[in-house]
Amino acid sequence: MRVIWLQSAGCGGCTMSLLCAENPDVFDTLAAAGIEMVWHPALSVETGGEVRRLLQAATEGHSPVDVLCVEGAIARGPRGTGRYHMLSGTGVPMLDWARRLAARARHVVAVGTCAAYGGVTTAGGNPSDAVGLQYEGSHRGGALEADFIAKGGLPVVNVAGCPTHPGWVLETLLLLASGRMGAGDLDALGRPRFYADHLVHHGCPKNEFYEYKASARQLSDIGCMMEHLGCVGTQAVGDCNIRPWNGEGSCTRAGYPCIACTAPEFEEPRHSFTETPKVAGIPVGLPSDMPKAWFMALASLSKAATPPRIARNAVADRIEVPPTLRKPKA
């Protein structure tokens, strides 16, 4: 399977994340699956005229493209020309290259939330008119048409995340290479369901504190960050705490709230990422699938039943009260 990877308007963080794949690493994984990285701007040796000829051959149909991967948002400005972002040395906007290659590719993969929905690149006034490949925020229709379907029968596969997890990228490519990803394997926003059917909340090390609504008050505290510090892990999709980065890392494991970086428009929460908006003391964002009345009843009971150990540890920066050792029965 031949892959061409373009880096558009973004920070390159998804490539950096991909290189953190371990046991096996990204190169061994791709090689073992027969996946050839025809060109990647950071990983390939081809430059200049070699790249121009390679891309031209792909757009003219002389060289097959099984997967087009795009990292970073696509700048459409000014006035829809895309000339705010030219692919160096080609005289052609990245917008046009993405469209030409997508028309030839068997599959199109948006790597990261910028490529999927616009992401951080579109935050604020968005003077470059940047968008995702098939979405502008949560609405269909970006650099490609809203009803775009690649030659392989799938819309753009949105491997969202900021940055996206290396395992999500590799698993997507492996599934495409084996022909085992169909339309039913994507959620309503085009994300692969193998990670989008999970919540960041699943496997979070702070779940004991969440169950008792024992809440952290500041970022150094080890309690649950939902009530006061903006964590939306109970609403955000991702298996970040099931298969953490580098075997052990995730935002909540590091003591920072989940900001739902796999979702459209996460970059514009209209409040601080470390603040939980409330109405009459009730968090605005409640856990997925839970009615407000049920949550309030559960929260009241949980707080009343909170063991002193959990209440005290929640507002400390380390375990101050260890679990009670139970004596074995005689």
Secondary structure as GFF3:
##gff-version 3
##sequence-region A 1 330
A	DSSP	beta_strand	2	7	.	.	.	ID=ss1
A	DSSP	alpha_helix	13	18	.	.	.	ID=ss2
A	DSSP	alpha_helix	26	32	.	.	.	ID=ss3
A	DSSP	beta_strand	36	39	.	.	.	ID=ss4
A	DSSP	alpha_helix	48	59	.	.	.	ID=ss5
A	DSSP	beta_strand	67	71	.	.	.	ID=ss6
A	DSSP	beta_strand	74	75	.	.	.	ID=ss7
A	DSSP	beta_strand	86	87	.	.	.	ID=ss8
A	DSSP	beta_strand	92	93	.	.	.	ID=ss9
A	DSSP	alpha_helix	94	104	.	.	.	ID=ss10
A	DSSP	beta_strand	107	111	.	.	.	ID=ss11
A	DSSP	alpha_helix	113	117	.	.	.	ID=ss12
A	DSSP	three_ten_helix	119	122	.	.	.	ID=ss13
A	DSSP	beta_strand	130	131	.	.	.	ID=ss14
A	DSSP	beta_strand	135	136	.	.	.	ID=ss15
A	DSSP	beta_strand	139	140	.	.	.	ID=ss16
A	DSSP	beta_strand	157	159	.	.	.	ID=ss17
A	DSSP	alpha_helix	166	177	.	.	.	ID=ss18
A	DSSP	three_ten_helix	183	185	.	.	.	ID=ss19
A	DSSP	alpha_helix	193	196	.	.	.	ID=ss20
A	DSSP	alpha_helix	207	211	.	.	.	ID=ss21
A	DSSP	beta_strand	278	279	.	.	.	ID=ss22
A	DSSP	beta_strand	282	283	.	.	.	ID=ss23
A	DSSP	alpha_helix	292	304	.	.	.	ID=ss24
A	DSSP	alpha_helix	308	314	.	.	.	ID=ss25
###
